[in-house]
Amino acid sequence: MIIFGRDGWYGVISDEIGFESIGIVAQAVSDYLNDTPDPGPVVLGYDTRFLSREYAWLIQRVLTANRIRVYMHKKPIPTAFLSLSVQLLDAGLGIMVTGEGRPARYSGMTFRLPPGMPVSAEWMNNLFQHLYRRYPRSSEDSRQLLQYIDIFPEYTDNLGKYIDFELIKKTNPSIYSDSFFGSVGTYMQEILKKYEIEGIHIRTKPNPGFLDSVPQPNERNMNPVSKLVVQRKGDIGLFFSGDGSLIGVANSNGQVFPGMWTSAVILDEWLKINGCDFDVYIDLFTPEIVHSLLRHHGLEPMPVQLLYGSGMKPERTLIWDRHCLTICPYLPDRDGMFQGLYFVQALCRNNLDWKKLTDHVINISGTRHRELKTLTLDNTAWENKRNVMLEEIGGAAADELDEVIEVDQDIKVVFRSRSWLGFSYCSKENSLFLYCDADSRQKTDEMLSRVIAWLTE
C-alpha cells in the first residue's frame, strides 16, 4: 500500500519501496503533469543509497514514455542541487530519489516545485488522487526526451553571490569536512579548491549502508572529523547529512557545536549582512532561542502555517523549523554546504575566535539547551499514551503547566518556566520524536528521562 507523507513518499527498500511501486508513483506523477496545462519539464536526481540510481532510471523511463521531457543529473547530488536545477531550467517539477535523513534501509521520492521549494500537503493529496489510474508505461523508445545535466558550475557560481570567499581565503582557516559517504561526496572539496582554500575531506566515496548509522549529524557520526580537527590543530570541522541538507559543526577543540547554536550563528550573520527586511517563520518545535535572537534584530517570528496559507515569497522568507534554517533568498530549500560555508564566514569575521563567536550569540539569544530523542513505538501504544498523556502530565505538574498546543499530530506541552516538551509521531515509521527545550542540559535530561520512562513502562 502506498502512503504519502507531507512532501514526499518514503519506505523500506524492497518492502514499501520497490521497482513496482516506484513505477506506479512515476505513472501517477506523469498523469498529474499531463492533466496540468503547460507542466514544463521534470528534473530528476538521486542520492547514494542502495538502488537510488536504478529507481531514478525507471522513473525517467516512465516519464518519457508519457511524453514528458526529463533532465536527469549524471551522478548523485545533494537535494539542494535539485532545487537549483528547477530554478535554472524553468522546470515544472523536481523529483529526488532519496531517503533524506532516514536509516540506510529507507528510500523514496521527494518533490520540488518552482522556484525549488518543497511541495505542500495539498499537492501530495492531489498526486494521490492520480494513483492507479493506469498501469505504468515504460519505454526505451523516448530517449530523445532525456537529457543529462551537471549544474555544479552554476551551483558554485550561485554560492559565490552569497559567501565571502575572499574573506575566508584571507583569514585562511583550516577546514576539515566529512561527507559521511553521502551525496555531498567531493563537492565541498571541489568548491574550496576553486577558491584556493585549504581543507582536508574524509569519507567522500559513497557507502549505501552509512556504516549502519542514521546519516545525521550527531556525536557518534561526527567523532572522526572531531578527532581530525584536534589532531591536525584545525579551526573547524563540518559534517554533512546523507542527502546534504543538514550540517554538523565541530569547534577547534573537537567539541560538537549544538545544532541550534549553529542555526543561530548563521541567522545572526545573515541578518547583520543583509539587513532585517525579512519574514521569519517558525514551527511548533523551533528552539526557544529564536525569540531572543529575533528581538535583538527587531523582528518577531510568525507560525509557519501562515506561510503555507499565503504562499512563499522567497526573496524575503527565512524559515527556522525543528530541523534547521532555510535561507530562501539564497535557495528555498535546505543546503548543508551553503550553511556550513556561511558558518565558516561568520567564524572568519570573528578572526577564528570561537569564544568571541559563541559569547556573542549566547549574549543575544540567552542560554538554553535542546535535545531530541527518538523512540520506537507502535501506533496502538502511542494512541493509548496520547489519550492519557495530558491528564498524566497535568496531574504530575498541574501548578507548573502553562499551556498545551496541538497542531495536526504534534503536541507541545509548555511549562511556566518556559521549558517545554514536544511530541511528534510518525505512524509510517512507528517512531515518536521527543523534543525538549529548557534552560540547562540537566533540566532537559531530567524531563526526558521521566517522560521516556512513562512512555515505555
Backbone hydrogen bonds, N-H to C=O, Kabsch-Sander energy under -0.5 kcal/mol:
donor,donor_aa,acceptor,acceptor_aa,energy
3,I,1,M,-0.6
5,G,8,G,-3.7
9,W,109,M,-2.8
11,G,107,S,-2.2
13,I,105,R,-3.5
14,S,17,I,-3.2
15,D,12,V,-1.9
15,D,17,I,-0.5
16,E,12,V,-0.5
17,I,12,V,-2.4
18,G,16,E,-0.6
22,I,18,G,-2.8
23,G,19,F,-2.1
24,I,20,E,-1.9
25,V,21,S,-2.3
26,A,22,I,-2.6
27,Q,23,G,-2.2
28,A,24,I,-2.0
29,V,25,V,-2.5
30,S,26,A,-2.2
31,D,27,Q,-2.7
32,Y,28,A,-2.5
33,L,29,V,-2.8
34,N,30,S,-2.7
35,D,31,D,-1.1
36,T,33,L,-1.6
42,V,69,R,-2.5
43,V,93,L,-2.5
44,L,71,Y,-3.0
45,G,95,I,-2.5
47,D,97,V,-1.9
52,S,49,R,-1.9
55,Y,51,L,-2.7
56,A,52,S,-2.4
57,W,53,R,-2.3
58,L,54,E,-1.9
59,I,55,Y,-2.3
60,Q,56,A,-2.3
61,R,57,W,-1.7
62,V,58,L,-2.1
63,L,59,I,-2.7
64,T,60,Q,-2.8
65,A,61,R,-1.7
66,N,62,V,-1.0
66,N,63,L,-0.7
67,R,64,T,-1.9
68,I,63,L,-1.8
70,V,145,L,-2.9
71,Y,42,V,-2.9
72,M,70,V,-0.6
72,M,147,Q,-2.4
73,H,44,L,-2.6
74,K,149,I,-1.7
77,I,46,Y,-2.0
79,T,243,D,-1.7
81,F,78,P,-1.4
82,L,78,P,-0.8
82,L,79,T,-0.5
83,S,79,T,-1.7
84,L,80,A,-2.3
85,S,81,F,-2.2
86,V,82,L,-2.1
87,Q,83,S,-1.5
88,L,84,L,-2.8
89,L,85,S,-2.6
90,D,87,Q,-1.0
91,A,86,V,-1.7
92,G,41,P,-2.4
93,L,41,P,-1.1
94,G,112,R,-2.6
95,I,43,V,-3.0
96,M,110,T,-2.8
97,V,45,G,-2.4
98,T,96,M,-0.8
98,T,108,G,-1.4
102,R,99,G,-2.1
106,Y,103,P,-2.1
107,S,11,G,-2.4
109,M,9,W,-2.7
110,T,96,M,-2.3
111,F,7,D,-1.4
112,R,94,G,-2.3
113,L,117,M,-3.0
116,G,113,L,-3.2
117,M,113,L,-1.8
119,V,111,F,-1.1
124,M,120,S,-1.9
125,N,121,A,-2.2
126,N,122,E,-2.1
127,L,123,W,-2.3
128,F,124,M,-2.3
129,Q,125,N,-1.3
130,H,127,L,-1.8
131,L,128,F,-1.5
133,R,130,H,-1.1
139,S,61,R,-0.8
143,R,140,E,-0.6
145,L,142,S,-2.2
146,L,143,R,-1.9
147,Q,70,V,-2.3
149,I,72,M,-2.1
155,Y,151,I,-2.8
156,T,152,F,-2.7
157,D,153,P,-2.2
158,N,154,E,-2.3
159,L,155,Y,-2.2
160,G,156,T,-1.8
161,K,157,D,-0.6
161,K,158,N,-1.1
162,Y,159,L,-1.9
163,I,159,L,-2.7
165,F,163,I,-1.7
168,I,164,D,-1.9
169,K,165,F,-2.9
170,K,166,E,-2.5
171,T,167,L,-2.5
172,N,168,I,-2.1
175,I,173,P,-0.8
175,I,198,E,-0.8
176,Y,236,I,-2.1
177,S,200,I,-2.4
178,D,238,L,-2.3
179,S,202,I,-2.0
181,F,203,R,-2.7
182,G,179,S,-2.1
183,S,242,G,-2.8
185,G,182,G,-0.9
187,Y,184,V,-2.6
190,E,186,T,-2.3
191,I,187,Y,-2.3
192,L,188,M,-2.3
193,K,189,Q,-2.0
194,K,190,E,-2.1
195,Y,191,I,-1.5
196,E,193,K,-1.4
197,I,192,L,-3.0
200,I,175,I,-2.0
202,I,177,S,-2.7
207,N,181,F,-1.3
210,F,207,N,-2.1
212,D,209,G,-1.9
213,S,209,G,-0.6
213,S,210,F,-1.5
216,Q,214,V,-2.9
218,N,216,Q,-0.6
222,M,218,N,-2.5
223,N,219,E,-0.6
223,N,220,R,-1.0
226,S,222,M,-2.4
227,K,223,N,-2.6
228,L,224,P,-2.1
229,V,225,V,-2.0
230,V,226,S,-1.6
231,Q,227,K,-3.0
232,R,228,L,-2.5
233,K,230,V,-0.9
234,G,229,V,-3.1
235,D,174,S,-1.9
236,I,174,S,-1.6
237,G,250,A,-2.4
238,L,176,Y,-2.9
239,F,248,G,-2.7
240,F,178,D,-2.4
241,S,246,L,-1.9
242,G,215,P,-2.0
244,G,241,S,-1.6
248,G,239,F,-2.6
249,V,257,F,-0.6
250,A,237,G,-2.5
251,N,255,Q,-2.8
254,G,251,N,-2.3
257,F,249,V,-3.3
261,W,258,P,-0.5
262,T,258,P,-2.0
263,S,259,G,-2.1
264,A,260,M,-1.9
265,V,261,W,-2.6
266,I,262,T,-2.1
267,L,263,S,-2.7
268,D,264,A,-2.6
269,E,265,V,-2.4
270,W,266,I,-2.4
271,L,267,L,-2.5
272,K,268,D,-2.2
273,I,269,E,-1.8
274,N,270,W,-2.9
275,G,271,L,-1.4
278,F,276,C,-1.9
279,D,316,R,-3.7
280,V,278,F,-0.5
281,Y,279,D,-0.5
281,Y,318,L,-2.7
282,I,302,M,-2.5
283,D,320,W,-0.8
286,T,283,D,-1.4
290,V,287,P,-1.7
291,H,288,E,-1.5
292,S,288,E,-0.6
293,L,289,I,-2.3
294,L,290,V,-2.4
295,R,291,H,-2.1
296,H,292,S,-1.9
297,H,293,L,-1.0
298,G,295,R,-1.5
299,L,294,L,-3.2
302,M,280,V,-2.4
304,V,282,I,-2.5
306,L,303,P,-1.6
307,L,303,P,-0.6
308,Y,304,V,-1.6
309,G,305,Q,-1.6
310,S,306,L,-2.1
311,G,307,L,-1.9
316,R,313,K,-2.3
317,T,314,P,-1.0
318,L,279,D,-2.8
319,I,326,T,-2.3
320,W,281,Y,-2.8
321,D,319,I,-0.5
321,D,324,C,-1.9
326,T,319,I,-2.5
328,C,317,T,-1.2
328,C,326,T,-1.1
330,Y,327,I,-1.1
331,L,327,I,-2.3
333,D,331,L,-2.0
336,G,244,G,-2.6
337,M,244,G,-0.5
339,Q,335,D,-2.2
340,G,336,G,-2.6
341,L,337,M,-2.4
342,Y,338,F,-2.3
343,F,339,Q,-2.1
344,V,340,G,-2.1
345,Q,341,L,-2.3
346,A,342,Y,-2.0
347,L,343,F,-2.4
348,C,344,V,-2.6
349,R,345,Q,-2.2
350,N,346,A,-0.8
350,N,347,L,-0.6
351,N,348,C,-2.0
352,L,347,L,-2.4
353,D,350,N,-1.7
354,W,352,L,-1.0
357,L,353,D,-2.1
358,T,354,W,-3.0
359,D,355,K,-2.9
360,H,356,K,-1.8
361,V,357,L,-1.9
362,I,358,T,-2.3
363,N,359,D,-2.2
364,I,360,H,-1.7
365,S,361,V,-1.2
366,G,362,I,-2.9
368,R,366,G,-0.6
369,H,438,A,-3.1
371,E,436,C,-2.7
373,K,434,L,-2.5
375,L,432,L,-2.7
377,L,375,L,-0.7
377,L,430,N,-2.1
382,W,378,D,-2.3
383,E,379,N,-2.5
384,N,380,T,-2.3
385,K,381,A,-2.1
386,R,382,W,-3.3
387,N,383,E,-2.1
388,V,384,N,-0.9
388,V,385,K,-0.5
389,M,385,K,-1.4
390,L,386,R,-0.7
392,E,388,V,-2.5
393,I,389,M,-3.1
394,G,390,L,-2.6
395,G,391,E,-2.2
396,A,392,E,-2.1
397,A,393,I,-2.1
400,E,397,A,-1.1
401,L,397,A,-1.7
402,D,414,V,-2.8
403,E,414,V,-1.7
405,I,412,K,-2.9
407,V,410,D,-2.0
410,D,407,V,-2.7
411,I,423,F,-2.3
412,K,405,I,-2.8
413,V,421,L,-3.0
414,V,403,E,-2.9
414,V,412,K,-0.6
415,F,419,S,-2.9
416,R,400,E,-3.2
418,R,415,F,-2.3
420,W,437,D,-2.2
421,L,413,V,-2.3
422,G,435,Y,-3.0
423,F,411,I,-2.9
424,S,433,F,-2.0
425,Y,409,Q,-0.6
426,C,431,S,-3.1
427,S,425,Y,-0.6
430,N,426,C,-0.7
431,S,426,C,-1.9
432,L,375,L,-3.0
433,F,424,S,-3.2
433,F,431,S,-0.5
434,L,373,K,-3.4
434,L,432,L,-0.6
435,Y,422,G,-2.4
435,Y,433,F,-0.6
436,C,371,E,-2.2
437,D,420,W,-2.1
438,A,369,H,-2.6
444,T,440,S,-1.9
445,D,441,R,-2.7
446,E,442,Q,-2.2
447,M,443,K,-2.5
448,L,444,T,-2.7
449,S,445,D,-2.3
450,R,446,E,-1.8
451,V,447,M,-2.1
452,I,448,L,-2.7
453,A,449,S,-1.9
454,W,450,R,-1.9
455,L,451,V,-2.4
456,T,452,I,-1.9
457,E,453,A,-0.5
457,E,454,W,-0.6
